Protein backbone atom coordinates (compact mmCIF):
# COMPACT_ATOMS: atom_id res chain seq x y z
CA UNK A 1 0.00 0.00 0.00
CA UNK A 2 1.39 3.38 -0.95
CA UNK A 3 1.64 6.12 1.65
CA UNK A 4 0.52 9.66 0.85
CA UNK A 5 2.00 12.74 2.49
CA UNK A 6 -0.30 14.04 5.23
CA UNK A 7 -0.25 15.54 8.69
CA UNK A 8 -0.93 13.33 11.66
CA UNK A 9 -4.21 12.87 13.45
CA UNK A 10 -3.34 11.95 17.03
CA UNK A 11 -5.70 9.82 19.08
CA UNK A 12 -5.20 8.01 22.40
CA UNK A 13 -4.40 4.37 21.64
CA UNK A 14 -6.45 1.57 23.17
CA UNK A 15 -4.44 0.08 26.02
CA UNK A 16 -4.36 -3.30 27.73
CA UNK A 17 -3.94 -3.64 31.51
CA UNK A 18 -0.18 -3.95 31.12
CA UNK A 19 0.00 -0.94 28.83
CA UNK A 20 -1.91 1.20 31.34
CA UNK A 21 1.04 0.83 33.70
CA UNK A 22 3.30 2.38 31.10
CA UNK A 23 3.38 5.83 29.49
CA UNK A 24 0.15 6.72 27.61
CA UNK A 25 0.50 6.19 23.86
CA UNK A 26 -1.03 8.19 21.03
CA UNK A 27 -1.85 6.78 17.60
CA UNK A 28 -0.42 8.85 14.75
CA UNK A 29 -2.31 7.80 11.64
CA UNK A 30 0.19 9.30 9.17
CA UNK A 31 3.18 11.46 10.10
CA UNK A 32 6.29 11.47 7.96
CA UNK A 33 9.58 11.53 9.86
CA UNK A 34 13.21 10.52 9.42
CA UNK A 35 15.37 7.83 10.92
CA UNK A 36 18.93 9.14 11.18
CA UNK A 37 21.41 6.25 11.12
CA UNK A 38 25.02 7.35 11.66
CA UNK A 39 24.23 10.59 9.83
CA UNK A 40 22.32 8.96 6.94
CA UNK A 41 18.65 9.95 6.69
CA UNK A 42 15.87 7.49 5.83
CA UNK A 43 12.14 8.12 5.45
CA UNK A 44 9.64 6.54 7.86
CA UNK A 45 6.10 7.07 9.15
CA UNK A 46 5.20 7.49 12.81
CA UNK A 47 2.37 5.18 13.85
CA UNK A 48 2.14 5.78 17.58
CA UNK A 49 4.18 7.52 20.25
CA UNK A 50 4.58 7.95 23.99
CA UNK A 51 7.02 9.83 26.19
CA UNK A 52 9.25 6.76 26.25
CA UNK A 53 9.14 5.44 22.67
CA UNK A 54 7.61 5.21 19.20
CA UNK A 55 6.35 2.71 16.68
CA UNK A 56 7.24 3.51 13.06
CA UNK A 57 6.59 2.08 9.64
CA UNK A 58 9.72 1.38 7.61
CA UNK A 59 9.60 0.74 3.85
CA UNK A 60 12.70 -1.45 3.60
CA UNK A 61 15.00 -3.59 5.77
CA UNK A 62 16.66 -1.58 8.51
CA UNK A 63 20.30 -0.91 7.51
CA UNK A 64 23.10 -1.64 9.97
CA UNK A 65 24.12 1.26 12.22
CA UNK A 66 25.81 2.25 15.48
CA UNK A 67 23.64 5.23 16.43
CA UNK A 68 20.02 5.92 15.53
CA UNK A 69 17.67 8.83 16.17
CA UNK A 70 14.21 9.97 15.13
CA UNK A 71 13.97 13.40 13.50
CA UNK A 72 10.68 15.18 12.89
CA UNK A 73 9.86 17.63 10.10
CA UNK A 74 10.48 20.51 12.54
CA UNK A 75 14.06 19.36 13.08
CA UNK A 76 13.66 17.93 16.59
CA UNK A 77 15.90 14.88 17.04
CA UNK A 78 15.42 12.08 19.58
CA UNK A 79 18.20 9.49 20.15
CA UNK A 80 16.76 6.01 20.73
CA UNK A 81 17.37 2.27 20.59
CA UNK A 82 15.63 -0.53 18.67
CA UNK A 83 13.40 -2.77 20.79
CA UNK A 84 11.71 -4.91 18.11
CA UNK A 85 11.33 -5.22 14.34
CA UNK A 86 8.58 -7.15 12.54
CA UNK A 87 7.58 -7.00 8.85
CA UNK A 88 7.48 -3.29 8.00
CA UNK A 89 7.15 -1.90 11.53
CA UNK A 90 9.66 -1.30 14.32
CA UNK A 91 9.50 -0.19 17.94
CA UNK A 92 12.07 2.12 19.51
CA UNK A 93 12.71 3.35 23.04
CA UNK A 94 13.99 6.87 23.69
CA UNK A 95 17.09 7.20 25.84
CA UNK A 96 15.34 10.01 27.74
CA UNK A 97 11.64 10.69 28.23
CA UNK A 98 10.30 13.34 25.85
CA UNK A 99 7.40 15.78 25.68
CA UNK A 100 5.10 13.60 23.60
CA UNK A 101 2.69 16.48 22.98
CA UNK A 102 5.49 18.41 21.28
CA UNK A 103 6.26 15.37 19.11
CA UNK A 104 2.59 14.97 18.17
CA UNK A 105 2.04 18.62 17.31
CA UNK A 106 5.38 18.87 15.48
CA UNK A 107 5.04 22.63 15.20
CA UNK A 108 6.68 24.30 12.19
CA UNK A 109 6.68 28.09 12.31
CA UNK A 110 7.82 28.39 8.69
CA UNK A 111 6.47 26.48 5.68
CA UNK A 112 3.83 24.57 7.67
CA UNK A 113 2.81 22.42 4.69
CA UNK A 114 6.29 21.75 3.34
CA UNK A 115 7.02 18.08 2.81
CA UNK A 116 9.77 16.47 4.80
CA UNK A 117 13.16 16.71 3.11
CA UNK A 118 16.04 14.30 3.43
CA UNK A 119 19.41 16.01 3.70
CA UNK A 120 22.15 14.59 1.50
CA UNK A 121 25.55 15.34 0.05
CA UNK A 122 25.64 13.14 -3.01
CA UNK A 123 27.53 13.66 -6.27
CA UNK A 124 25.25 13.74 -9.30
CA UNK A 125 25.21 14.83 -12.94
CA UNK A 126 22.94 17.47 -14.42
CA UNK A 127 21.91 17.48 -18.08
CA UNK A 128 20.62 20.55 -19.88
CA UNK A 129 20.26 20.46 -23.65
CA UNK A 130 23.38 18.80 -25.06
CA UNK A 131 25.51 19.61 -22.02
CA UNK A 132 26.21 17.71 -18.79
CA UNK A 133 28.31 18.59 -15.72
CA UNK A 134 28.78 17.41 -12.09
CA UNK A 135 26.72 18.82 -9.21
CA UNK A 136 25.96 18.06 -5.55
CA UNK A 137 22.50 16.94 -4.42
CA UNK A 138 21.79 18.61 -1.07
CA UNK A 139 18.28 17.40 -0.23
CA UNK A 140 15.24 15.74 -1.76
CA UNK A 141 11.54 15.34 -0.99
CA UNK A 142 8.58 13.77 -2.75
CA UNK A 143 8.16 16.82 -4.99
CA UNK A 144 11.42 18.73 -4.98
CA UNK A 145 15.18 18.82 -4.50
CA UNK A 146 18.03 21.20 -3.82
CA UNK A 147 21.30 21.06 -5.77
CA UNK A 148 24.57 22.96 -5.84
CA UNK A 149 26.13 23.76 -9.18
CA UNK A 150 28.96 26.11 -10.21
CA UNK A 151 26.86 27.21 -13.20
CA UNK A 152 23.86 29.51 -12.95
CA UNK A 153 20.59 27.94 -14.07
CA UNK A 154 17.61 29.84 -15.44
CA UNK A 155 14.32 29.90 -13.58
CA UNK A 156 11.87 27.36 -15.05
CA UNK A 157 14.75 25.71 -16.89
CA UNK A 158 14.10 22.00 -17.53
CA UNK A 159 16.94 19.71 -16.43
CA UNK A 160 17.64 16.00 -15.98
CA UNK A 161 19.51 14.74 -12.91
CA UNK A 162 21.43 11.46 -12.74
CA UNK A 163 22.18 10.27 -9.17
CA UNK A 164 24.13 7.01 -8.66
CA UNK A 165 21.72 4.38 -7.32
CA UNK A 166 18.63 6.58 -7.88
CA UNK A 167 16.13 6.86 -10.77
CA UNK A 168 16.61 9.71 -13.23
CA UNK A 169 14.90 12.93 -12.20
CA UNK A 170 13.34 15.47 -14.57
CA UNK A 171 12.70 18.82 -12.95
CA UNK A 172 12.36 22.57 -13.45
CA UNK A 173 14.34 25.22 -11.59
CA UNK A 174 11.97 27.04 -9.22
CA UNK A 175 14.41 29.17 -7.18
CA UNK A 176 18.11 29.97 -6.95
CA UNK A 177 20.44 31.29 -4.28
CA UNK A 178 23.73 30.59 -5.96
CA UNK A 179 25.35 28.17 -5.92
CA UNK A 180 22.17 26.45 -4.65
CA UNK A 181 19.13 25.92 -6.88
CA UNK A 182 15.71 24.54 -5.99
CA UNK A 183 14.02 22.05 -8.29
CA UNK A 184 10.36 21.11 -8.70
CA UNK A 185 10.09 17.51 -9.88
CA UNK A 186 8.12 16.87 -13.05
CA UNK A 187 6.83 13.60 -11.52
CA UNK A 188 6.34 13.31 -7.77
CA UNK A 189 7.43 10.30 -5.75
CA UNK A 190 5.04 8.47 -3.47
CA UNK A 191 6.33 8.14 0.07
CA UNK A 192 7.22 4.46 -0.33
CA UNK A 193 8.94 5.09 -3.69
CA UNK A 194 11.10 7.84 -2.20
CA UNK A 195 11.93 5.76 0.88
CA UNK A 196 13.08 2.75 -1.15
CA UNK A 197 15.04 4.90 -3.61
CA UNK A 198 16.83 6.67 -0.75
CA UNK A 199 17.75 3.33 0.78
CA UNK A 200 19.15 2.07 -2.54
CA UNK A 201 21.07 5.30 -3.04
CA UNK A 202 22.72 5.03 0.38
CA UNK A 203 23.74 1.45 -0.44
CA UNK A 204 25.24 2.43 -3.80
CA UNK A 205 29.05 2.61 -3.53
CA UNK A 206 30.55 6.04 -4.03
CA UNK A 207 33.66 6.04 -6.21
CA UNK A 208 36.01 9.01 -6.10
CA UNK A 209 37.05 10.58 -9.38
CA UNK A 210 40.73 10.28 -10.37
CA UNK A 211 42.83 12.60 -8.22
CA UNK A 212 40.11 13.07 -5.54
CA UNK A 213 40.84 12.15 -1.94
CA UNK A 214 37.19 12.54 -0.86
CA UNK A 215 33.91 12.32 -2.71
CA UNK A 216 32.90 15.63 -4.21
CA UNK A 217 36.10 17.52 -3.32
CA UNK A 218 36.45 18.87 -6.86
CA UNK A 219 32.83 19.99 -6.80
CA UNK A 220 33.18 21.82 -3.52
CA UNK A 221 36.32 23.53 -4.79
CA UNK A 222 34.44 24.68 -7.90
CA UNK A 223 31.56 25.97 -5.80
C-alpha positions in Angstrom: 0.0 0.0 0.0 1.4 3.4 -1.0 1.6 6.1 1.6 0.5 9.7 0.8 2.0 12.7 2.5 -0.3 14.0 5.2 -0.2 15.5 8.7 -0.9 13.3 11.7 -4.2 12.9 13.5 -3.3 12.0 17.0 -5.7 9.8 19.1 -5.2 8.0 22.4 -4.4 4.4 21.6 -6.5 1.6 23.2 -4.4 0.1 26.0 -4.4 -3.3 27.7 -3.9 -3.6 31.5 -0.2 -3.9 31.1 0.0 -0.9 28.8 -1.9 1.2 31.3 1.0 0.8 33.7 3.3 2.4 31.1 3.4 5.8 29.5 0.1 6.7 27.6 0.5 6.2 23.9 -1.0 8.2 21.0 -1.8 6.8 17.6 -0.4 8.9 14.8 -2.3 7.8 11.6 0.2 9.3 9.2 3.2 11.5 10.1 6.3 11.5 8.0 9.6 11.5 9.9 13.2 10.5 9.4 15.4 7.8 10.9 18.9 9.1 11.2 21.4 6.2 11.1 25.0 7.4 11.7 24.2 10.6 9.8 22.3 9.0 6.9 18.7 9.9 6.7 15.9 7.5 5.8 12.1 8.1 5.4 9.6 6.5 7.9 6.1 7.1 9.2 5.2 7.5 12.8 2.4 5.2 13.9 2.1 5.8 17.6 4.2 7.5 20.2 4.6 7.9 24.0 7.0 9.8 26.2 9.2 6.8 26.2 9.1 5.4 22.7 7.6 5.2 19.2 6.4 2.7 16.7 7.2 3.5 13.1 6.6 2.1 9.6 9.7 1.4 7.6 9.6 0.7 3.9 12.7 -1.5 3.6 15.0 -3.6 5.8 16.7 -1.6 8.5 20.3 -0.9 7.5 23.1 -1.6 10.0 24.1 1.3 12.2 25.8 2.2 15.5 23.6 5.2 16.4 20.0 5.9 15.5 17.7 8.8 16.2 14.2 10.0 15.1 14.0 13.4 13.5 10.7 15.2 12.9 9.9 17.6 10.1 10.5 20.5 12.5 14.1 19.4 13.1 13.7 17.9 16.6 15.9 14.9 17.0 15.4 12.1 19.6 18.2 9.5 20.1 16.8 6.0 20.7 17.4 2.3 20.6 15.6 -0.5 18.7 13.4 -2.8 20.8 11.7 -4.9 18.1 11.3 -5.2 14.3 8.6 -7.1 12.5 7.6 -7.0 8.9 7.5 -3.3 8.0 7.2 -1.9 11.5 9.7 -1.3 14.3 9.5 -0.2 17.9 12.1 2.1 19.5 12.7 3.3 23.0 14.0 6.9 23.7 17.1 7.2 25.8 15.3 10.0 27.7 11.6 10.7 28.2 10.3 13.3 25.8 7.4 15.8 25.7 5.1 13.6 23.6 2.7 16.5 23.0 5.5 18.4 21.3 6.3 15.4 19.1 2.6 15.0 18.2 2.0 18.6 17.3 5.4 18.9 15.5 5.0 22.6 15.2 6.7 24.3 12.2 6.7 28.1 12.3 7.8 28.4 8.7 6.5 26.5 5.7 3.8 24.6 7.7 2.8 22.4 4.7 6.3 21.8 3.3 7.0 18.1 2.8 9.8 16.5 4.8 13.2 16.7 3.1 16.0 14.3 3.4 19.4 16.0 3.7 22.1 14.6 1.5 25.6 15.3 0.1 25.6 13.1 -3.0 27.5 13.7 -6.3 25.3 13.7 -9.3 25.2 14.8 -12.9 22.9 17.5 -14.4 21.9 17.5 -18.1 20.6 20.6 -19.9 20.3 20.5 -23.7 23.4 18.8 -25.1 25.5 19.6 -22.0 26.2 17.7 -18.8 28.3 18.6 -15.7 28.8 17.4 -12.1 26.7 18.8 -9.2 26.0 18.1 -5.5 22.5 16.9 -4.4 21.8 18.6 -1.1 18.3 17.4 -0.2 15.2 15.7 -1.8 11.5 15.3 -1.0 8.6 13.8 -2.7 8.2 16.8 -5.0 11.4 18.7 -5.0 15.2 18.8 -4.5 18.0 21.2 -3.8 21.3 21.1 -5.8 24.6 23.0 -5.8 26.1 23.8 -9.2 29.0 26.1 -10.2 26.9 27.2 -13.2 23.9 29.5 -13.0 20.6 27.9 -14.1 17.6 29.8 -15.4 14.3 29.9 -13.6 11.9 27.4 -15.0 14.8 25.7 -16.9 14.1 22.0 -17.5 16.9 19.7 -16.4 17.6 16.0 -16.0 19.5 14.7 -12.9 21.4 11.5 -12.7 22.2 10.3 -9.2 24.1 7.0 -8.7 21.7 4.4 -7.3 18.6 6.6 -7.9 16.1 6.9 -10.8 16.6 9.7 -13.2 14.9 12.9 -12.2 13.3 15.5 -14.6 12.7 18.8 -13.0 12.4 22.6 -13.4 14.3 25.2 -11.6 12.0 27.0 -9.2 14.4 29.2 -7.2 18.1 30.0 -6.9 20.4 31.3 -4.3 23.7 30.6 -6.0 25.3 28.2 -5.9 22.2 26.5 -4.7 19.1 25.9 -6.9 15.7 24.5 -6.0 14.0 22.0 -8.3 10.4 21.1 -8.7 10.1 17.5 -9.9 8.1 16.9 -13.0 6.8 13.6 -11.5 6.3 13.3 -7.8 7.4 10.3 -5.7 5.0 8.5 -3.5 6.3 8.1 0.1 7.2 4.5 -0.3 8.9 5.1 -3.7 11.1 7.8 -2.2 11.9 5.8 0.9 13.1 2.8 -1.2 15.0 4.9 -3.6 16.8 6.7 -0.7 17.8 3.3 0.8 19.2 2.1 -2.5 21.1 5.3 -3.0 22.7 5.0 0.4 23.7 1.5 -0.4 25.2 2.4 -3.8 29.1 2.6 -3.5 30.6 6.0 -4.0 33.7 6.0 -6.2 36.0 9.0 -6.1 37.0 10.6 -9.4 40.7 10.3 -10.4 42.8 12.6 -8.2 40.1 13.1 -5.5 40.8 12.1 -1.9 37.2 12.5 -0.9 33.9 12.3 -2.7 32.9 15.6 -4.2 36.1 17.5 -3.3 36.4 18.9 -6.9 32.8 20.0 -6.8 33.2 21.8 -3.5 36.3 23.5 -4.8 34.4 24.7 -7.9 31.6 26.0 -5.8 
